[in-house]
């Protein structure tokens, strides 16, 4: 059974930083591209960024480009989201997800991901 578990969320002031982690188990982590999505209250879940299976390719939403960095450690079956220069509009529940297709590239559509974590709350105060 595939499990994705996010951690690292919390409350931070605007301009601060947080690092989220996504620990994976249940299948060969290193074969799958991974993504981060977020959902603010009353809004749809949206793409934040993604990383390919090897970690050599990343893709970001324009809203976070230059502030957020995705990385992965395949030896630890873990993906990370380093968030810097946080803004109140970054407040959301953040989800990690694993792509359906092995060795696939980065994708921004949620339909391209078949396993999801439970989410971790990030709150940025002004």
LINPE-V729664 format. One record per backbone hydrogen bond with DSSP energy under -1.0 kcal/mol. NH is the residue of the N-H (numbers start at 1). CO is the residue of the C=O. Records with the same first field share a line. If there is no record, write none. Layout:
# LINPE-V729664
NH: CO, CO
This chain:
# LINPE-V729664
3: 25
5: 23
7: 21
12: 123
14: 125
15: 86
16: 13
18: 83
20: 81
21: 7
22: 79
23: 5
24: 77
25: 3
29: 27
31: 28
32: 29
34: 51
35: 97
36: 49
37: 95
38: 46
39: 93
43: 40
46: 38
48: 36
49: 36
50: 59
51: 34
52: 57
59: 50
61: 48
64: 61
65: 61
67: 64
68: 64
69: 82
71: 80
73: 78
76: 73
78: 73
79: 22
80: 71
81: 20
82: 69
83: 18
84: 67
86: 16
90: 87
91: 88
92: 122
93: 39
94: 120
95: 37
97: 35
98: 115
99: 33
100: 112
103: 31
104: 101
112: 109
113: 110
114: 98
115: 98
117: 96
120: 94
122: 92
123: 10
125: 12
